[in-house]
Amino acid sequence: CKASQCSPSELFKALRPIFPRRKFHSGPSPLPRLRVGAGHFLTEPDAIAEAWRAHFAKQEAGRTSNPDELLAQHWLRHRSPTQFSPAACDVFSIAELERLFVRTRPGRAAGTDGIPPDLLHSFAPEMAALYHGVVLKMVLHIDEPILWRGGELIRLYKGKGDTEVCGNFRSILLSSTVGKAVHSGLRARHQPAIAQAANPLTSGGRKGHSVLLPAQAFRSLLRQRHMRGLSTAILFIDLQAAFYTVVREIAFQRSTTELDLARIVQDLGLPDEAYRDIRDSLVNASALDAAGIVGFDRALLDELYTSTWFVSSGSPTLTVTSRGSRPGDALADFVFYLLFNRTLAHIEAELRAAELLLPIPWNGQRTLEGGHADRHLEVGFATWADDTALATGTQLPGDVGAALTHGASMILDHLRSVGFLPNFGPGKTEAVVDPVGKGARRVKRRLFGSVSASLPVLLEHPPSAELRLVPAYKHLGGKLHFSGRLMPEIKHRAALASAAFKQRRKLVYLNTGVPLERRALLFASTILSVLEFGA
């Protein structure tokens, strides 16, 4: 269409090819080989396919199987009738199922059932009538179809690193389209459970909670304590493959044998001494119980995470998995957040007893505008996605390092006891420290005097870790500076907006063939939106 005649939506569609794609796409296609070890490559297609399968199977504690064995084990578990009976509100009506099918996003790939989302979206009444009996049987018998429990794993490039190394890819499950729609309905029913289990600064998995709120809360805390002459440290924790390492036995409090516990410890790569910690975690109430999901609801969610499986491209081998929350499924983040929030609540209780938590000043307004803080909000962790952060501090600058390492040791030990392993790579698990007061200069020289500023963190079970200290932490496209000032964030946003403008200035923004008002519209939506995000 001509730029002066087409509508704004048509203009955006016409210019879409020159705008950058989303960050996490498949990336450059690797050569038909894989690097396994130093200087050793796999070049045979069958060997490469098996290497991919084995890599993702290790993440989810998978073992090889076959359809006959999977079905036999499934029927063996369901020989006796269930002891739970659903209430009328637990059963999906045809109208509810129709609404779920209408919400299916068209234009996506079909899952393992071969049903494209367009079919569910366009013929929702007919498909709801067709599948209502299957869904009714699933609820009444607490027995989901085997086809809905798995799918094909699609590998996605993480955006950096060698494309010939499996570790630089993550996987996402391409499962049954109908199964995903039903799971989304179950997730919506239990959505209030996440809000119940989360603290006020949790933004992950909660609608209407901006990811900017935790950053602004910590920024305000840093500035307020700096002006009062108090030292502060903020610990940022990033988990390795968090959604893949959910220990289902802990999340659902399943009965386990000594052999099962030993297998969990071995699969997670933990030392033998961690056996007792995993066992103690199983004794506590499950994440579902803590969120008020009991009885029939708990039994159904537990069933959905039993007999799960996947196949990978190029490999005929079926893999049965026993760990993880199945990224790509509608319930993946739901199960993760329930377990993660319950774990953080236990850690907060220990930190509170050790007097390592800081109250955050608050004026009672849920906005980003400043104002006099007339109260203090005692919260522990601020969580977004699978990342979390915690603030601690001391009156004397010489004590802030000890407080940080003490808190970090308690947190990391507890996370490891439930299977969550921190990532200590650059830009991952790090700390921002602001020593203030008498002797602060000497403390800064001690903390930041070396080329790689870090603090040792002693853990209950080896190996110990080195916690990297940084002047600013980058998260979710923003920067949190140790001083609490906004200028580093403003400069970062300006640089991003400038790079976006330069990339397309000749084709779009300085192109006189496009009317000025249309260029202004594009500039506001693609450049100013980057600069003013969250402002």
N, C-alpha and C positions, 0 to 999 in steps of 0.2 A: 504494500500500500504506500501511497505518497505520504510523507511525513506531515504535510499540512492538512491532510484530509482524514486520515485514519484516527480511530479513537485511541486514548492512552493505552488501553489493554492490547490493542492490535499493534501499537508502536513497540511496546515492550516485547511482544511475541516476535516481532520482526527483528529486533535488535538482540534477542536472547543469545544467538551464537557468539557474539563478541563479548559477552559478559562471562566472568569466570564461573566455572562449575563449583559445586560444593567441595570442600577441602578433602574429605575422605572418600575418594573414589578408588577404583581398582588400580589406578596408577599405571606406570609403564608396564607393558606386558613383558614378563621375564622370558629369558631364553629357555628353550626346552631342556633345562637341567636345574639341579638343586645342589647347593653347597651343603655338605654334611661333614663337618670337621675341617681341619686345616688342610686346604689344598685338595680335598677329595670331593668329586662331583658325581651326582647320579644323572645319567643321560637316557636310560631306558624308560619308556612311558609307564610301564607297570611299576617299576621301582619308584618313580617319582610320585605316582598316584598313591602308593602305599606309604611313602614318607609323609605326604600331606595328611593322610588319614591317621597315621600314628601320632603325628604332632598334635592334631586337634583332639584325638582320643586321650592323650596324656592330660590335656587341660581339663577334661570333664571326667577323668577316671573311667575311661571307657574300656571295654573288652570286646573282642571279636565274638560274633555269634552268627546265627542264621535265622530266617523267618520261622522255621519249624520249632526251633529251640525257644525262641522268644514267645511264640504262641503257647507252647506247652507250659512254660513257667507262668505265663499270665493266667491260664486256666487253672493251674494248680493253686494259685493264690485266691481265686474266686470260687472255689468249690463250695465254701460255706457262705450262707447269706449274710449280708451286712447287718450290723446291730443298730444302725442309725436310719431313721426315717425322715424324709424331708417334709417341711411344712409347705402349705399351699404357696407361700410367697417364694419358696426356693425353686419352684418349677417354672421354666420359661414358657410363657404363652406364645401362641403363634404371632400375636401382635408384637411382642417383645423381640422375637426372633426376626421378624420382618424389619423392625427398626434397626437391629444390628446389621442386617444384610444391606440395608439402604446406606448405612454409614461406611460400608466398605469402599475404599478408594479405588476407582477404576484406573486402568492403564498400567497396573502392576503385573508382575509375573505370576503365573499360576503356580500353586504349590504341588505337593506330592499327589493330591487328589485329582490333578489335571483340570480343576474348575477355575477359570479366570475370574478375578474380582469383578470384572464388568458384568458377568452373568448374574452374580449375586446382587449387584447394585441396580441393574436394569430390570431384573425379574424377581424382585424381592418377595412379593406375595406368593408367587408360584414356588420359589425355592424354599420359602419358610414352611409352606404346607408340606413340601416333599421331605424336608429334614426334621420336622418337628417330632416325629416318632423316634428318630435316632437320639435327639437331644433329650427327650423325655425318658428314654431307656437309660441314658447315661446318668441322669440325675437320680432316678428311682433306684437303680442298681449300684450307684457310685462306681461306674465302670465305663471309662472313656474308650472310644474306638482306638485300636492300636495305631491306625493310620494317622490319627490326630496327635499322637505322642512323639512324633519325630518328623524327619524331613531330610532334605539335602542341605549340607553345609556349603555355603558360598564364602569363598575367601575374599577378603578386602584388604587392600594395601593400606598400611597405617599412615603413609605419607612421607616417610623418611626411612633411610636404611637400604641395604642391598636387597633387591627384589629376588635374589636367588637364595635367600635365607627364609625359612618358614617362620621364624620368630618375628619377622617384620610384617606379618599379616595377622589379621584377626578374622574370626568367622562369624557368620550370621546364619540363622536357621531359616531356610525356605520351607515352611510347613504347609499343612492343609489350609486352604483359604477359609473353608467353613469352620474348621477347628479354631483358627485365629479369631474369627468373628465371635464365636461362643466364649472364648477366653476373655475377649474384651468386655463382654457382658458381665462375666464374673468379676473382672477387675473393677468395673464401675460400681458393682454392688458393694464391694469391700473397700472402696476408696477412702471412706471415713476412717478406716483403721490406721492408715498411714498418718493422717492428721493427729489421731489419738496417740500414736507412738512417737511422734516427732516433737522436738523442742521448738521454741519460737523462731529460731534462726535456720531451720531446715527448709531449703527451697526445692530440693530434689523430689520429684514425684508428687508435688502439691500444686494444684492450679491456683493462680493468682498470687504466687509467692515469687517475686523477682529474685534472680541470682545476684542482683546488685545489693540487696539488703545486707547479707553477711559482710560484704566488702566495706560497705559504708559504716556498718556497726564497728568493725575493727579499726577503720580509719578514724572514726570519732574517738574510740578508746585510746588509740595511740596519741592523738593530739591532746586529749584531755589529761592523760597521765604525764605526757612530756611537759606540759605547762605547769603541772603540780610538782615537777621534779622527781617523778617516780619512774623506775625502770620497767620495761615491758618486753616480753618475747611472745611471738606468735608462731606456733608450730603448724605447718601445713603438711598433710599426709595424703599421699596418692597410693592407691592399692594396685597391686599387680593383678591384671585380669580378674577384676573384682567379681563380675557377674559369673565367671566360669568357676570360681573357687568357693561358691556357696556350698557348705557342707549340709546336705539335706537332712542327715540324721539329727543335726543340731537345730536346724530351722523348724523341723516338724516333730522333734523329740521322738524319733523312732526307737524302738527297742533294738539293741545291738548286742552282739556277742563280743568276747575278748578278741576273736579273730577279726571281726569287723573294725574294731577300734585300731588294731594294729595295721590293718589295711589303710584306714584313713590317714594315720600318721605317716605311713610310707608313701602314699599317693601325694600328700602335700609336701613331701621332702623335708619333714621336720625330724629333729633328733629323737631318739627313743625316749628321752626324758620328758618329751611333750605328751606322752601317752596319758599321764595323770591329768594334765590340763584339759585335754579333749574329753576325757571321761567326766571330769567335774562339770564341763559345759553341758553335757548331756543330762546331768541331774537337774539343772535349773529348768524353770518353766520355758516352754518353747516360745519362739517369736510369735506364733499364732495365738497362743494362750495369752501372752502379754498384751496383744492387741484386741483381745476380746473375741477372737474367732475360735469357737469351740464346737464340739458336737458334730453335727452333720457338715457344716461349712468346712471345718478343719479336715474331716475325713475326705471330703471331695477334693480339696486342694492338695492334700497329701497324695491322693490317688493320681492326680494329673502329673505328678513328678515321680511316678513309678513306671518301670518298663519303658523308659525313654530311649530313643535310638537316633542314629543318623547314618546317612551314606554320603560319601564324598565323590566328587566328579572323577571319573576314570577308574574308580575302584568298585568292584562288585561286592566287597565285604561289608556286611552290616555290623555296626558298632553299637552296643548297648551301653548307655552312660549312667553314672550314679552320682554325679556331682554337677553343680552349676544350676543357674536359674534359666537357662536356655535363651540367650540373647537372640532377638528376632521375634520372640513370642510376646503377646500382650501382657502376660503375667510376669515377665522376666524382672523388670524393675520393681514390681510390687513385692515379690518374694524377697528380693535383695534388700529393699529398704526396711522391711519388717525385721529381718535378722540384724541388719546393720544398726538400725536405730535402737533395738533392744540391747545390743552389745555396747553401744556408746552410752546408754543410760546406766549400765553397770559400771562402766569406767568413770563416768561423772560422779557416781556415789563414792568411789574410792578417792578420786581427786579432791572432792569436797571434804572428805575426812582428813586428807593430808593438807588442806588449806592451800590448794594450788589453783583454785578457780578464781577468776576476777569478775566482779559485777560490772555490767556495761551501763553507762549513764544513758537515760532515755527520758524524753519529754512526753511520752505517752502517745505521740503521733506517728502513724505508720507512713511516713513520707521521707524523702531525702533532703528536706529543708532543715536548716539549722534552727536552734532555739535553746532556751535554758532547760537543762535537764533537772527536773524536780523529783526524779525517782531513779532507782537502779534496778536493772533487769538482770537477775542472776541466771545466766544460761551457760551451758558448757560448750558443746561443739556447735559450730556452724557448718552445715553440710550442704553440698550441691553435687548432684550426680554421684559418683563414687569417690569424691574427694571430701575431706573434712579439715577443719582448722580449729585450734584452741588457743586462747590467750592466757598467759600467766605472767606474773611479775613480782617484784620485790621493792622494798623501800630503798635498799642500798644497791648500787650498781654492781658491787662485787659478788652479790648473791644471785644475780639473774641467771648466770650460766648454770649454776647448780640446780636452781629451780627448774630450768628448761630440761636439763638432762634427766632429772628425777621424774618429771612428768612424762617425758618421752619414753622412758624405760617402762613405766607403768602402763602407758597406752599401748606400746608396741607389743609388750608381753601379753596383754589381754587380747589384742587383735589376733595374734598368732595362735592363741588357745582356741579360737573358733574357726581357724583356717584362713584368715585374711592376712596376706603377706604384703608389707609395704614395699614400694618401689623407690630405691635410693638413687636413681639415675638423675642426671642434671635436669632441673626444672620440675622435679617430682616431689619427694619428701624433703623439705627444707625448712629453715626457720629464719624469721626476721627478728633481729634483736636491737633494742634501743636502750643502751645504758645511759642513765641520766643521774646527775647529782655529783657529790664530792667523790673524786677518784674515778670518774667516768672515763677520762682520757686514758688512764692506765689500763682500765678494763678493756677498752676498745683496742689498745695495742696488743693486749694478750689474746683477745678473741680473733682479731682480724689482721694480726701481724704477719702471718704466713701467707704464702701464695694461695693456698686453698684453705680458706677459713672453715673450720669444722670443730665439732665437739664429739667426743666419744660417748656412745650410748651403751651402757652395760645391760645386757638382757639376761633373763634367768637361764635360758638355754642358748648355747653357742649356735651360730657365730654372733658376735657383737656387731655394732654398726657405727658408722661415722655420719653424723648429722651435719650437712652442709649449711653454712650461714651465708645469707645473701642480703644485699641492701634493699632489694625489692623483689617481690614475688609476682610472677605473671600467672593469671588465672582467668579463664573465660574471656580472653581478649582484653583484659584490663591489667593494671599494675597497682599493687599495694606497696607503697614506700614505707621504710621504717619510721620516717618522720610523721607520717599521717597526712602529708601535704598532697594536694591535688595536682600540682604542676607536673610531676612525672606522668601522671595519667593523661593530662591534657596534651602533653608533648607526644605521648604514644598514640593517642587518637588522631592528632593532627598529622603524624607521619603516615598512619594507615590511610587517612582520607586523601592525603597528597599522592600516595602511591596509586590509589584507585583512580584518581583524576588523571594522572599522567598516562596511565595505561590506555585510556580511551578518549583523551582530549581531542585528537585530530578527527577521529571517526565520529564522535558524538558532540562533545561539549563546545568545540570550536568550529563545527561544521555549519557553515552558513546556509547549506541546503535544508537544514532542519530549522523550522521557525523558532524564534527566541523563546516563546512561551513553552514550547515543547522541550527545548533544551533545559530550561529552568526547572520544569517538572522532573525530568530525568536526573538533573543535578541534585535536586532536593531528596529524591527517593534513593539514589545510589551513593551519593557522596556525603551530604549532610546527615543522612541517617547513620553513617559510620562515625562521623565526628560527634554527633550529639546523642549517641545511644545512651539511654539512661539519664540524660541530663534533665 
